[in-house]
């Protein structure tokens, strides 16, 4: 291919588009410099039909926040880049500006040019505030998904405005947005189509989760470290959201067997369950899961009431249970754990802080002649696998 790009532009448009579709946004933009014809192809066809944009891919130099001396320059670059894409990408639906130094003003200018987005990822954008959320609510009434994880300047005012106007929301991630409480999130009841909610680490209570469950469409719920959540919230989930697939109540210390048992009995499609650090959860809550063909991952870290016998029964009766984390369960015997490995279908087993279990199982695995045994063992923090921890 000659450097002036003429050979590429002489191909049929369908072939050119196919070739360029394998390139990143940054590489496609560089192709505009090859020739006037290529510039026209990229601008008139590819950019105009671009539906998804990841700004950290288009402007990678601005992804990592640096010292204050360069922050203003980065913010200006990001705002200008967003504005340029807004003018050239008329059919944009999904915007990812996660971990970028974008301000409310920069986001507002973009939304004025390119409103009606379907999904926005603002995770770990520390300069987004309630004003930015209010602008999203005004510009994107048909918004389906929003990620605000780690946006520390967001509070109830912005969340309330968002939920009042974006009633079609299906996915909302608010993990560790410390300013969001029941006051703003109680409006979740107006989002009847909500399917996935992440409120981990927030100061919310049963009222918020009951509002989220009201629509009956919730499939995924992460409320880990929500210390005020009780069994009442789980009772509502069990009654209204029988198609629940993922439940993460890790470190919700007020949760007991009573609440979890209602979920495990009613929600037959449950695939991932994390009750780690729930000290009042025991075998009783897990027994209804026996024979489940849906269950794929289970976390029972430091649930001292859970025994090796029950975990073995789950491993042998649940054919798709591949991942098990039982960190801190030193009372589980080597015999029971080895039976889980050999008789079940586990591919990953976490035995962090479980006495001599890791060393003994490792020795047995190393000396095993059974070719079908492919279980990987972990005894360090990396073992808290992202999917096991149910991070969205």
C-alpha positions in Angstrom: 0.0 0.0 0.0 1.5 3.4 -1.0 1.8 6.0 1.7 -0.5 8.4 -0.1 -3.4 6.1 0.5 -4.5 6.1 -3.2 -4.4 2.4 -3.5 -6.7 1.9 -0.6 -9.2 4.5 -1.8 -9.4 2.8 -5.2 -11.0 -0.3 -3.6 -14.8 -0.6 -3.4 -16.1 1.3 -0.4 -17.3 -1.9 1.3 -13.7 -3.3 1.2 -12.3 -0.1 2.5 -14.8 0.0 5.4 -14.0 -3.7 6.2 -10.3 -3.0 6.4 -10.7 0.1 8.5 -13.1 -1.7 10.9 -10.1 -3.7 12.3 -8.4 -0.5 13.4 -8.7 1.4 16.7 -10.2 4.8 16.8 -6.7 6.4 17.0 -5.5 4.5 13.9 -8.6 5.4 11.9 -8.1 9.0 12.7 -4.5 8.7 11.5 -5.8 7.4 8.2 -7.4 10.8 7.6 -3.8 12.2 7.0 -3.1 9.8 4.1 -4.9 11.8 1.5 -8.0 14.0 0.9 -9.9 11.0 -0.3 -9.1 9.0 2.8 -10.0 12.0 4.9 -13.4 12.2 3.2 -14.0 8.4 3.7 -13.2 8.5 7.4 -15.2 11.7 8.0 -18.2 11.1 5.9 -18.7 7.4 6.4 -16.9 5.8 9.3 -17.1 8.7 11.8 -20.7 9.5 10.8 -21.6 5.9 11.4 -19.6 5.4 14.6 -21.9 4.3 17.4 -19.5 3.6 20.2 -16.6 5.9 21.3 -13.9 5.2 24.0 -12.1 8.5 24.6 -9.2 6.8 26.5 -8.5 4.9 23.3 -8.8 8.0 21.1 -6.7 10.2 23.4 -4.6 7.7 25.5 -2.2 10.3 26.7 -4.9 11.9 28.9 -6.1 8.7 30.6 -3.9 8.8 33.7 -4.4 11.9 35.8 -1.1 13.6 36.6 -0.1 16.5 38.7 -2.1 19.8 39.0 0.3 21.6 36.7 -0.8 19.5 33.7 -4.4 18.9 34.8 -5.7 22.1 33.1 -4.0 21.2 29.9 -5.4 17.6 30.0 -8.9 18.8 30.7 -8.7 21.2 27.8 -7.5 18.5 25.5 -10.3 16.1 26.6 -13.0 18.7 26.2 -11.7 19.7 22.7 -11.5 16.0 21.7 -15.1 15.4 22.9 -16.4 18.4 21.1 -14.7 17.3 17.9 -16.2 13.9 18.1 -19.6 15.4 18.9 -19.5 17.4 15.6 -18.3 14.5 13.5 -20.1 11.5 15.0 -23.8 12.1 14.4 -25.0 8.6 15.3 -23.1 8.1 18.5 -24.9 6.0 21.1 -22.4 4.8 23.7 -19.7 7.1 25.2 -16.9 5.9 27.4 -14.9 8.6 29.2 -13.9 6.5 32.2 -10.8 7.6 34.1 -10.5 10.9 32.1 -10.1 14.4 33.5 -13.4 15.6 32.1 -15.4 18.4 33.8 -19.1 19.2 34.0 -18.5 22.0 31.4 -16.8 19.7 28.9 -19.5 17.1 29.3 -22.2 19.7 28.9 -20.7 21.1 25.6 -20.6 17.6 24.2 -24.2 16.7 25.2 -25.4 19.9 23.6 -23.9 18.8 20.4 -24.6 15.0 20.7 -27.6 14.4 23.0 -29.8 11.3 23.3 -27.0 8.9 24.2 -28.0 5.4 25.2 -25.0 4.6 27.5 -22.4 6.7 29.3 -19.4 5.4 31.3 -18.0 8.1 33.7 -16.4 5.7 36.1 -13.6 7.3 38.1 -14.1 10.8 36.6 -13.3 12.8 39.8 -14.4 16.2 38.4 -18.0 15.2 37.5 -20.5 16.6 40.0 -24.3 16.8 40.4 -24.3 19.5 37.7 -23.0 17.0 35.2 -25.7 14.5 36.2 -28.4 17.1 35.8 -27.2 17.9 32.3 -27.2 14.1 31.5 -30.8 14.0 32.8 -31.8 16.9 30.6 -30.0 15.8 27.4 -30.5 12.0 27.5 -34.0 11.2 28.7 -33.8 7.8 27.0 -30.5 6.8 28.7 -30.3 3.0 29.3 -27.0 2.7 31.1 -24.7 4.8 33.3 -21.5 4.0 35.2 -20.6 6.5 37.9 -18.4 4.2 40.0 -15.9 6.2 42.0 -17.3 9.6 41.1 -16.7 11.1 44.5 -18.3 14.5 43.9 -21.7 13.1 43.0 -24.5 13.4 45.5 -28.2 12.9 46.1 -29.2 16.0 44.1 -27.8 14.8 40.9 -28.9 11.2 41.4 -32.5 12.3 42.1 -32.6 14.4 39.0 -31.2 11.5 36.9 -33.7 9.0 38.2 -36.7 11.4 37.8 -36.0 12.0 34.1 -34.2 8.9 32.9 -36.9 6.4 33.8 -35.8 3.9 31.1 -32.5 3.1 32.8 -31.6 -0.5 32.7 -28.1 -0.4 34.2 -26.9 1.9 36.9 -23.5 1.6 38.6 -23.0 3.8 41.7 -20.5 1.9 43.7 -18.6 3.9 46.3 -20.3 7.2 45.3 -20.2 8.3 48.9 -22.6 11.2 48.4 -25.5 9.0 47.2 -27.9 7.9 49.9 -31.5 6.7 50.3 -32.6 10.3 49.8 -31.7 10.3 46.1 -31.9 6.5 45.4 -35.4 6.1 46.7 -36.4 7.3 43.2 -35.2 3.9 41.8 -38.8 2.9 42.0 -39.5 5.0 38.9 -37.1 3.0 36.8 -39.3 0.0 36.1 -36.9 -1.5 33.5 -33.9 -1.6 35.8 -31.9 -4.9 35.3 -28.5 -4.2 36.9 -27.7 -2.2 40.0 -24.4 -1.6 41.8 -24.5 0.3 45.0 -21.6 -1.2 46.8 -20.2 0.8 49.7 -23.1 3.3 49.9 -25.0 4.4 52.9 -28.3 2.9 51.8 -30.9 0.8 53.6 -33.6 -1.6 52.7 -35.8 1.1 51.2 -33.4 1.7 48.3 -33.2 -2.0 47.4 -37.0 -2.4 47.8 -37.5 0.5 45.4 -35.1 -1.1 42.9 -36.9 -4.4 43.1 -40.3 -2.9 42.6 -40.2 -3.2 38.8 -39.6 -6.9 39.1 -36.9 -6.9 36.3 -33.7 -6.8 38.4 -31.2 -9.5 37.3 -28.0 -8.3 38.9 -27.6 -6.6 42.3 -24.3 -5.6 44.0 -24.8 -4.2 47.4 -21.6 -5.3 49.0 -20.5 -3.4 52.2 -24.0 -1.8 52.6 -24.0 -2.3 56.3 -27.6 -1.1 56.8 -29.1 -3.6 54.5 -31.1 -6.4 56.3 -33.1 -9.5 55.5 -36.2 -7.3 54.7 -34.5 -6.2 51.4 -33.7 -9.8 50.5 -37.3 -10.8 51.2 -38.5 -8.2 48.7 -36.0 -9.5 46.1 -37.2 -13.0 46.6 -40.8 -12.0 46.1 -40.5 -9.5 43.3 -37.4 -10.5 41.4 -37.6 -14.3 40.9 -35.4 -14.1 37.8 -32.4 -12.7 39.8 -29.1 -14.1 38.5 -26.4 -12.3 40.5 -26.5 -11.3 44.1 -23.6 -9.8 46.0 -24.2 -9.0 49.7 -20.5 -9.4 50.7 -19.8 -7.7 54.1 -23.5 -6.9 54.7 -23.3 -7.9 58.4 -27.0 -7.7 59.1 -27.9 -10.3 56.6 -28.8 -13.7 58.1 -29.9 -17.2 57.0 -33.5 -16.0 56.9 -33.0 -13.5 54.1 -30.5 -15.5 52.0 -32.7 -18.6 52.3 -35.7 -16.8 50.8 -33.5 -15.8 47.8 -32.0 -19.2 47.3 -35.5 -20.8 47.4 -37.3 -18.4 45.1 -34.6 -17.3 42.6 -34.0 -20.5 40.6 -31.9 -18.7 38.0 -29.2 -17.6 40.5 -25.8 -17.9 38.9 -23.5 -16.1 41.2 -23.9 -15.7 44.9 -21.5 -13.8 47.2 -22.3 -14.0 51.0 -18.7 -13.6 52.1 -18.2 -11.9 55.5 -21.9 -12.4 56.3 -21.2 -14.0 59.7 -24.8 -15.0 60.3 -25.1 -17.1 57.1 -24.7 -20.9 57.5 -25.5 -24.2 55.7 -29.2 -23.5 56.1 -29.1 -20.6 53.5 -27.1 -22.7 50.9 -28.9 -26.0 51.0 -31.7 -24.9 48.7 -29.1 -24.4 46.0 -28.4 -28.2 45.8 -29.0 -29.5 42.3 -29.0 -26.1 40.7 -27.9 -26.2 37.0 -27.6 -22.4 36.9 -25.1 -21.8 39.8 -21.6 -21.1 38.5 -19.8 -19.2 41.3 -20.1 -19.1 45.1 -18.3 -17.0 47.6 -18.6 -17.9 51.3 -15.4 -16.3 52.7 -15.3 -16.4 56.5 -18.9 -17.7 56.8 -18.0 -19.9 59.8 -21.4 -21.5 59.8 -20.8 -23.1 56.4 -19.4 -26.6 56.6 -17.3 -28.6 54.2 -20.1 -31.2 53.9 -22.5 -28.6 52.5 -19.9 -27.2 50.1 -19.1 -30.7 48.9 -22.8 -31.4 48.4 -23.1 -28.3 46.2 -19.9 -29.1 44.2 -21.2 -32.6 43.4 -24.8 -31.7 42.7 -24.4 -28.4 40.8 -22.9 -29.4 37.4 -21.9 -25.9 36.4 -20.4 -24.7 39.7 -16.9 -23.8 38.5 -15.7 -21.2 41.0 -15.7 -21.5 44.8 -14.1 -19.1 47.3 -14.0 -20.3 50.9 -11.3 -18.1 52.3 -11.0 -18.3 56.1 -12.8 -21.6 56.5 -10.1 -23.4 58.4 -12.5 -25.9 59.8 -13.0 -27.5 56.3 -11.1 -30.7 56.2 -8.5 -31.6 53.6 -10.6 -34.7 52.8 -13.7 -32.6 52.1 -11.8 -30.1 50.0 -10.1 -32.8 48.0 -13.5 -34.4 47.3 -14.7 -31.0 46.0 -11.8 -30.9 43.6 -12.1 -34.5 42.4 -15.8 -35.2 42.5 -17.0 -31.7 41.4 -16.4 -29.6 38.3 -14.4 -26.8 40.0 -11.9 -24.9 37.9 -10.9 -22.4 40.5 -10.8 -22.8 44.3 -9.7 -20.1 46.7 -8.5 -21.3 50.2 -6.8 -18.1 51.4 -6.3 -18.1 55.2 -7.6 -21.6 55.5 -4.9 -23.1 57.6 -2.8 -25.8 55.9 -5.5 -26.5 53.3 -3.6 -24.8 50.4 -0.4 -26.7 51.0 -2.1 -30.1 51.5 -4.3 -29.6 48.4 -1.4 -28.5 46.4 0.5 -31.6 47.3 -2.4 -33.8 46.4 -2.9 -32.0 43.1 0.8 -32.3 42.2 0.8 -36.0 42.9 -2.6 -36.7 41.3 -2.6 -38.9 38.2 -6.1 -38.0 37.3 -6.0 -36.1 34.1 -9.4 -34.7 34.6 -8.3 -32.7 37.7 -7.7 -29.2 36.5 -8.6 -27.1 39.5 -6.5 -24.1 40.1 -5.7 -23.2 43.7 -5.2 -19.7 45.2 -4.1 -18.6 48.6 -3.4 -14.9 48.1 -5.4 -11.7 47.4 -5.2 -12.2 43.6 -7.4 -15.2 44.3 -10.2 -12.9 45.0 -11.1 -13.1 41.3 -12.9 -10.2 39.8 -15.8 -12.4 38.6 -15.8 -14.2 41.9 -16.1 -10.9 43.7 -18.9 -10.2 41.3 -17.5 -6.8 40.2 -19.6 -5.5 37.4 
